[in-house]
């Protein structure tokens, strides 16, 4: 049985496509989404031109393409798939990540090719892109049919009270769903992905904690860093922070490693008491001897959900080595569109 993720392996504010032949209405949508809600968008008045762009010119390149590793096992005579978690955060150096299309908002009543046929063609080519249909009362029954057949993910009636607020909320929900679906696709391919792996991503207690942490600290993008649930987080300006996460078994193993390496007494005691926890951003960090872990230690807090989580939120942007000059921030992207 597949896990249903509530936190994806990553998230960044990607692009929404708008297709509507009403020029003034389209302008209204762009003003609200781009200027007020800070949601990157592109738009087409002509559905034929939109179809041309989306089927001939746009080439989807989701992050999972760069994180899946396929290798042939000659002894077993089959291909094995592994997922390179450390590669996920390399996406922060990809300046085109925000241009990835995650959601399409398509009007039903348009000349030439109607919205329903456009949705069907695009669904066939892009099964993971989320599609919203805008329609009047006349097209409601067809919208229901399209939803039931899976051609669209949601529909909104144009006479819905507070239409723009409803649309913004649905767009944000579907963008999250887009990344959650990619996470399921990626992680469920891993042969040893057991029910005990990354429990936090499906744990409502941890999910609530994580969402509140992101909201409080104005986090706009995040990337899974290890198989315990640690994340690299960025705000709109590209300032990094880290959420280090460990379970009880990992915390005890840290303490045993420090004891075995004859680490300083104060360091060993801090690890045994579980009041401090180490976090290693890279494999090079982890290769440091436990006796020299002092600079990697952070105050540990606990969270009880499906299991007991130890965590530390690390806000010093210089705590770990990132190539900051290569990070193209969301704010920089918005300034260019």
C-alpha positions as CSV (number, residue, x, y, z in Angstrom):
1,X,0.0,0.0,0.0
2,X,1.4,3.4,-1.0
3,X,2.0,6.0,1.7
4,X,0.1,9.3,1.4
5,X,2.5,12.1,2.0
6,X,1.4,15.3,3.6
7,X,4.9,16.9,3.3
8,X,6.7,16.4,0.0
9,X,10.4,15.7,-0.3
10,X,10.7,19.3,-1.5
11,X,8.6,22.4,-2.3
12,X,9.3,25.6,-4.1
13,X,6.8,28.2,-5.5
14,X,6.5,27.2,-9.1
15,X,4.6,28.5,-12.0
16,X,0.8,28.6,-12.8
17,X,-0.5,28.8,-16.3
18,X,-3.7,30.8,-17.1
19,X,-5.7,30.3,-20.3
20,X,-8.8,32.5,-20.9
21,X,-9.9,34.3,-24.0
22,X,-11.3,37.3,-21.9
23,X,-8.4,39.7,-22.0
24,X,-9.7,41.9,-19.1
25,X,-10.4,38.9,-16.9
26,X,-7.0,37.4,-17.6
27,X,-5.4,40.7,-16.6
28,X,-7.4,40.6,-13.4
29,X,-6.2,37.1,-12.6
30,X,-2.6,38.0,-13.3
31,X,-2.8,41.1,-11.1
32,X,-4.1,39.1,-8.2
33,X,-1.9,36.1,-8.5
34,X,1.4,37.7,-9.4
35,X,1.3,41.1,-7.9
36,X,-0.6,40.4,-4.7
37,X,-0.1,36.7,-4.0
38,X,3.4,36.4,-5.4
39,X,2.5,33.3,-7.5
40,X,4.5,33.2,-10.8
41,X,2.2,33.0,-13.8
42,X,2.2,33.0,-17.6
43,X,-1.0,33.5,-19.6
44,X,-2.6,32.9,-23.0
45,X,-5.7,34.4,-24.5
46,X,-5.7,31.9,-27.4
47,X,-6.2,28.3,-26.4
48,X,-4.6,27.0,-29.6
49,X,-1.4,29.0,-28.8
50,X,-1.5,27.7,-25.2
51,X,-1.7,24.1,-26.6
52,X,1.1,24.8,-29.0
53,X,3.4,26.0,-26.2
54,X,2.5,23.3,-23.7
55,X,2.7,20.4,-26.1
56,X,5.5,21.5,-28.4
57,X,7.7,24.1,-26.7
58,X,7.5,23.4,-22.9
59,X,9.5,20.5,-21.7
60,X,8.7,19.4,-18.1
61,X,11.8,18.4,-16.1
62,X,10.6,17.6,-12.5
63,X,13.2,17.4,-9.8
64,X,12.8,13.6,-9.4
65,X,14.5,13.2,-12.8
66,X,17.7,14.3,-11.1
67,X,17.4,12.3,-8.0
68,X,16.5,8.8,-9.2
69,X,19.4,6.4,-9.7
70,X,18.9,3.3,-11.8
71,X,21.5,0.6,-11.7
72,X,21.5,-2.9,-13.2
73,X,22.0,-5.8,-10.7
74,X,23.7,-8.4,-12.9
75,X,23.3,-11.2,-10.3
76,X,19.6,-10.6,-10.0
77,X,19.2,-9.7,-13.7
78,X,17.0,-6.7,-13.0
79,X,17.2,-3.0,-12.6
80,X,17.2,-1.5,-9.1
81,X,16.0,2.0,-8.3
82,X,17.5,4.1,-5.6
83,X,16.7,7.7,-4.6
84,X,19.5,10.1,-4.0
85,X,18.2,12.2,-1.1
86,X,21.3,14.4,-0.9
87,X,20.8,15.5,-4.5
88,X,17.4,17.0,-3.7
89,X,18.8,20.2,-2.1
90,X,21.0,20.8,-5.2
91,X,17.9,22.2,-6.7
92,X,18.5,25.5,-4.9
93,X,21.3,26.1,-7.5
94,X,18.8,25.5,-10.4
95,X,17.7,29.0,-11.5
96,X,14.8,27.6,-13.5
97,X,13.1,25.7,-10.7
98,X,10.5,28.4,-10.2
99,X,9.6,28.2,-13.9
100,X,8.4,24.6,-13.5
101,X,4.6,24.4,-14.3
102,X,2.6,22.9,-11.5
103,X,-0.9,24.2,-12.0
104,X,-3.0,25.2,-15.0
105,X,-6.2,27.4,-14.7
106,X,-8.3,27.0,-17.9
107,X,-11.5,28.6,-18.8
108,X,-14.2,26.3,-20.3
109,X,-15.9,28.6,-22.8
110,X,-13.3,29.6,-25.4
111,X,-13.4,29.7,-29.2
112,X,-11.7,27.2,-31.4
113,X,-10.9,24.5,-28.8
114,X,-13.0,24.6,-25.6
115,X,-11.5,24.3,-22.2
116,X,-12.6,20.7,-21.7
117,X,-10.9,19.4,-24.8
118,X,-7.8,21.4,-23.9
119,X,-7.7,19.9,-20.4
120,X,-8.1,16.4,-21.8
121,X,-5.1,16.8,-24.2
122,X,-2.9,18.3,-21.5
123,X,-3.8,15.7,-18.9
124,X,-2.7,13.0,-21.3
125,X,0.7,14.7,-21.8
126,X,1.2,15.9,-18.2
127,X,-0.4,13.6,-15.7
128,X,1.2,15.3,-12.7
129,X,0.4,18.9,-13.6
130,X,-2.7,20.0,-11.7
131,X,-5.6,21.4,-13.7
132,X,-8.4,23.8,-12.6
133,X,-11.3,24.6,-14.9
134,X,-13.2,27.8,-14.6
135,X,-16.8,27.6,-15.8
136,X,-20.2,29.2,-15.6
137,X,-23.4,27.4,-14.6
138,X,-23.9,26.3,-18.3
139,X,-20.7,24.2,-18.2
140,X,-21.1,22.8,-14.6
141,X,-22.3,19.4,-15.7
142,X,-19.4,19.0,-18.1
143,X,-17.0,20.1,-15.4
144,X,-18.3,17.5,-13.1
145,X,-17.9,14.9,-15.8
146,X,-14.3,16.1,-16.5
147,X,-13.5,15.8,-12.8
148,X,-15.0,12.3,-12.5
149,X,-13.0,11.1,-15.5
150,X,-9.8,12.6,-14.1
151,X,-9.2,15.2,-16.8
152,X,-9.2,18.0,-14.2
153,X,-8.4,18.2,-10.5
154,X,-10.8,20.9,-9.5
155,X,-13.4,23.2,-11.0
156,X,-14.7,26.6,-9.9
157,X,-17.9,28.3,-10.9
158,X,-17.3,31.9,-12.0
159,X,-20.2,33.0,-9.9
160,X,-18.6,31.6,-6.7
161,X,-18.7,34.1,-3.9
162,X,-15.2,35.5,-3.2
163,X,-14.0,33.8,-6.4
164,X,-10.4,35.1,-6.3
165,X,-9.9,34.0,-2.7
166,X,-11.2,30.5,-3.5
167,X,-9.0,30.3,-6.6
168,X,-5.8,31.4,-4.7
169,X,-6.5,28.8,-2.0
170,X,-7.1,26.0,-4.5
171,X,-4.0,26.9,-6.5
172,X,-1.8,26.8,-3.3
173,X,-3.4,23.4,-2.3
174,X,-2.7,21.9,-5.7
175,X,0.8,23.2,-5.8
176,X,1.5,21.3,-2.6
177,X,-0.3,18.3,-4.0
178,X,1.9,18.4,-7.1
179,X,5.0,18.0,-5.0
180,X,3.4,15.4,-2.7
181,X,2.6,13.3,-5.8
182,X,6.1,13.5,-7.1
183,X,7.3,12.4,-3.6
184,X,5.1,9.3,-3.8
185,X,6.4,8.5,-7.3
186,X,10.0,8.8,-6.2
187,X,10.0,7.2,-2.7
188,X,7.7,4.3,-3.5
189,X,10.2,3.2,-6.1
190,X,12.8,2.5,-3.4
191,X,13.0,-1.2,-2.6
192,X,13.8,-0.8,1.1
193,X,11.3,2.0,1.7
194,X,9.6,0.5,4.7
195,X,6.7,1.7,6.8
196,X,9.3,3.0,9.3
197,X,11.1,5.2,6.8
198,X,10.3,8.9,6.9
199,X,7.3,8.4,9.2
200,X,7.4,12.2,9.9
201,X,6.2,13.0,6.3
202,X,2.9,11.3,7.0
203,X,2.6,12.0,10.8
204,X,-0.1,14.7,11.4
205,X,1.6,15.9,14.5
206,X,4.9,16.5,12.7
207,X,3.1,17.9,9.6
208,X,1.3,20.5,11.8
209,X,4.6,21.4,13.5
210,X,6.5,21.7,10.1
211,X,3.8,23.8,8.5
212,X,3.7,26.2,11.5
213,X,7.5,26.4,11.5
214,X,7.5,27.4,7.8
215,X,4.7,29.9,8.3
216,X,6.4,31.5,11.4
217,X,9.7,31.9,9.6
218,X,8.4,32.9,6.2
219,X,9.8,29.8,4.5
220,X,8.9,29.6,0.8
221,X,10.9,26.5,-0.2
222,X,12.2,23.4,1.5
223,X,14.3,20.3,0.6
224,X,14.6,16.9,2.4
225,X,18.1,16.3,3.5
226,X,18.2,12.8,5.0
227,X,16.0,9.7,5.7
228,X,15.2,10.9,9.2
229,X,13.2,14.0,8.1
230,X,15.8,16.8,8.3
231,X,15.2,19.7,5.9
232,X,17.0,22.7,4.3
233,X,14.7,25.7,4.2
234,X,14.9,29.0,2.4
235,X,13.0,32.2,2.7
236,X,12.1,34.4,-0.3
237,X,15.5,36.1,-0.2
238,X,17.3,32.8,-0.2
239,X,18.4,32.9,3.4
240,X,18.9,29.3,4.6
241,X,17.9,27.5,7.8
242,X,17.9,23.9,8.8
243,X,15.5,21.6,10.6
244,X,17.5,18.7,12.0
245,X,15.5,15.7,12.9
246,X,16.4,12.4,14.6
247,X,14.7,9.5,16.3
248,X,15.7,7.9,19.6
249,X,17.8,5.2,18.0
250,X,19.8,7.7,16.0
251,X,20.3,9.9,19.1
252,X,21.6,6.9,21.0
253,X,24.0,5.9,18.2
254,X,25.5,9.4,18.3
255,X,26.2,9.1,22.0
256,X,27.8,5.6,21.5
257,X,30.0,6.9,18.7
258,X,31.2,9.8,20.8
259,X,31.9,7.4,23.7
260,X,33.8,5.0,21.4
261,X,35.9,7.9,20.0
262,X,36.7,9.1,23.5
263,X,35.2,12.5,22.8
264,X,35.4,15.2,25.5
265,X,33.4,14.4,28.6
266,X,31.1,17.5,28.2
267,X,30.3,16.5,24.5
268,X,29.6,12.9,25.4
269,X,27.4,13.9,28.4
270,X,25.4,16.3,26.2
271,X,24.7,13.5,23.7
272,X,23.9,10.9,26.3
273,X,21.4,13.3,28.0
274,X,19.9,14.0,24.5
275,X,19.9,17.7,25.3
276,X,22.1,18.4,22.3
277,X,22.1,16.8,18.9
278,X,24.5,16.9,16.0
279,X,23.5,17.8,12.4
280,X,25.7,17.2,9.4
281,X,24.8,19.0,6.2
282,X,27.1,16.9,4.0
283,X,28.9,13.6,3.9
284,X,32.2,15.5,4.6
285,X,30.6,16.9,7.8
286,X,29.6,13.4,8.9
287,X,33.1,12.1,8.3
288,X,34.5,14.4,11.1
289,X,35.5,12.4,14.2
290,X,32.9,12.4,17.0
291,X,35.5,13.9,19.3
292,X,35.4,17.0,17.0
293,X,31.6,17.3,16.8
294,X,31.3,20.4,19.1
295,X,30.6,22.8,16.2
296,X,27.9,20.5,14.8
297,X,26.0,20.3,18.1
298,X,22.6,22.2,18.6
299,X,20.1,22.3,21.4
300,X,17.6,19.4,21.0
301,X,13.9,19.6,21.6
302,X,11.3,16.8,21.4
303,X,8.0,16.3,19.6
304,X,5.8,13.3,20.3
305,X,3.8,12.1,17.3
306,X,3.7,8.6,15.9
307,X,7.1,8.3,17.4
308,X,9.3,10.6,19.5
309,X,11.2,13.1,17.3
310,X,14.2,15.0,18.4
311,X,14.7,18.2,16.5
312,X,16.7,21.5,16.3
313,X,15.9,24.5,14.2
314,X,19.2,26.0,13.1
315,X,18.9,29.6,12.0
316,X,22.5,30.7,11.6
317,X,22.8,31.1,7.8
318,X,26.6,30.4,8.1
319,X,26.2,27.3,10.2
320,X,26.9,25.1,7.2
321,X,28.6,25.6,3.9
322,X,26.3,26.6,1.0
323,X,27.3,28.2,-2.2
324,X,25.3,31.3,-1.5
325,X,26.4,33.2,-4.6
326,X,24.8,30.4,-6.7
327,X,21.4,30.5,-5.0
328,X,18.9,32.3,-7.2
329,X,16.2,33.3,-4.7
330,X,12.5,33.5,-5.2
331,X,12.5,37.2,-4.7
332,X,15.1,37.6,-7.5
333,X,12.8,35.5,-9.8
334,X,9.7,37.6,-9.0
335,X,11.6,40.7,-9.9
336,X,12.4,39.3,-13.4
337,X,8.8,38.3,-14.4
